[in-house]
Amino acid sequence: MTTQAWNIYSYAVPIIIQFFGIKPRAFEKTIYIQPQMPSGWENAKLNNSLVGDNSISISYQRKANSLQFDIKQSKSDWKLVLAFPAGKYNQWQVNGKTESPHTQDNLQFLEISGQKAQLILK
């Protein structure tokens, strides 16, 4: 097997898996999202990443005292599970409504469904 030196794989995989934290479980119709954006990044966008028969787009924006994620997916019957380190954020808002995340191990997480979601963490 050979590969080209300019192959996009060496860039795309770290960005999707490490920075956006996308871990697909297509057979469960679930996408786990555990972003770890570099501290110097104020915004980032991932458009139309295919997971099974679903497509997901994520927009990230760092503001003065919060993080905002806008997530769109093509299939409303898929579940999104968003996870962050436990205790890092005191307030979680999904689509303008304050939510209480669940804690497991050293993570706090929320399950979201639907085609669009906005998550604001403070």
Protein Blocks (a to p, Z undefined) as FASTA:
>chain_A
ZZdfklmklmmmmmmmmmnopacdfknopacddddddfklmbdcdehiaehjbccddddd
ddfkbccdddddfblkbccdddddehkambdceehiacddddehjbccdddedjbdcddd
ZZ
